[in-house]
């Protein structure tokens, strides 16, 4: 690296990290920046014959019955994170009453014949809550103003029948389609009014075993304490993604990340989710040990770094920076095997070395700032954190 390039990288320290925003609100999470010169690695080629998608037509009544009977899963614990606003919900119902065709839905079918909805999840949830739950009244309509303020039970019987008989076009991905292909299909076709992010798609595609595990870990007091208010709102499931990142690197390691079939964060996290869902790969005992490892990592991280845990903290800057994903995954894994007594003894040495790296090590600064999914940068930040912990003891 030339001196000019090094000065450019070190200049990252001079400016405040930028925060992510959602719905015009700061999230307290550092924006992950991408280098425009970096290209996303190409996944291994797919076999077109392995991609099996069929098109079916269901009435809304059939779909509602499937949801009620448990044959169509909407990931219930995901509902509180749906991001549609009330006017969007009302206008969807208005479109159905007006018999305006809705965009296609996408389901994944499992080996037991059960469906999981990903694309169209918000629309299905809205229809179900209006018809079966009557959770909201219509307002903000464009054409059916006399209906404003009415719930489903208030509608004319003819309109109720119209809603029930409306036909939905559904593209169903066959269970024989490889899991990673399913994820990528949904990422390509995720077209809703408020598109789901990768973790939300992963959540909907996964099984209850991994979902329950990630939810339990994200609800740990130790986790809430060390991340402060940054992930408290649980917007867009960032809290569960962080738990999953710890689990992925703890289980698989950087070596697996560097394999040609991964070398990017999303396929790596997809693979970790698949393993967490399969008790033949990750046993109940291993899962429980992983839970204890995560708890210990959160406890020690707070013991060492306090409120600055998983945040940039260069020398000569003591203000609280936004939560940083790259620091979380590398430092949580590096500290997971320390006990409280050792952590207390080496705390000052770790802090000194970590802050020095965040101030003067240009390669480390870029590894936690720009294109953080690059395999070389992942390797470097994990090595650096492990090296600091080892040399501090």
Steps between C-alpha positions, in 0.01 A plus 500: 500500500638840404533785749222688322265202525588453865428866575167462320408197709605667824281796411206273578578563866471874454132492410208378702351165392171534315182348642240288327150646476164328471173685451700826543614393847864434600554141613820548700673253264797592284433498128695225326672669207582333171800570282369579149799314355406179679275252324278256683645151466312276262342200668568153366300429182149366545370197320189630318346155532510533880280811496139388508228765522132440432218753473174448686185700560330523842197695612547731796264274698728201431810692602339625822395144585856380434635764737247414772565126466878542508560386143632844400749656738541874531773482767278628786780651708593708196167681497599778739779596261281544195551847368185583306319813606124519551423675166687227312291236674172676427581554133589134458152406624352767274681348201357158579145637530550681168618166353837640397737201449776481761864427415597135527593341832794267560488201733756233584363150553673259739514121498182479712297704252498807722542844344713790622429847365780745438409734217147618571530447875385851584205482261387164638539622858294809418221298339493251787497767770219689324276203424563264790630731768325826408803674645452823307235715334535634146618856448701704251310340209511646150172375348278346767470798735161386643685195638741706711484396865350156426641165606444173316183424694355837392538436126205404277464124461572526126835664570589232755430232237708694251795502739468127578474401134786720375768288334868521592776386264765312698839380376600199710861388531521123522667348809757329278649839410830551692470727804755757381318524169172565683656787692639654185173463309315686771765769518459555125122497513442686826276772361268607783419860588759484781741230378637260758870509575723192499448410866123535469501270198729258683266505800196417289677224310646333808343259748383564852814348655735775382237772531428416864871474580589837346199662667597365843860615467396844376279535808786428743560775753874471440448577130269793568748649747805480276338633181322776692208658319634432150299182436224545756235585242580176312420678174563278198623217726850641534520355852447146374741552215769590753434185702516300177831659403651392831363148459619475140861592577501306826375184328661525158797731540667740261648207307154396379415862417802509270384196302413582140131409543458770767741797514202729567296556813155399375576146375713446811211598730258294290719195556521566874121524518463170315731331750326650802171362367636146465547310831703240310763765430470718811379284787290629788810483721704703251219751468487544876878543515473762227242682709736501800792612282293792371399599852862486615618701199249776577595506868875521431458755221323733740756426773783604268360783289200621698274733302755510216465127426458432126546867417796684351702656780823645356748690712412863575131434441277405792155574363277198446510378139218303332485122540730329248413154360857409402629578848218298653565178312879507543522617860214287631671188366844612624375560854267201533760277667620750762372473855402797710814495717736495202299766320521731798877448523579565132229758431728803478748327270223389262349847491837664433585265213151511349482879504848524353395270215191711439725807478818398317446167324369597156424141401300442817308825458386403151421146618236638738379783276482434126389186312512312827379176339821467296664172609844659546355768725302245699818297552701806605257635759454156657875445512557844649242455777634154587858631496416789734328267747788252488777759542317671786502190722 
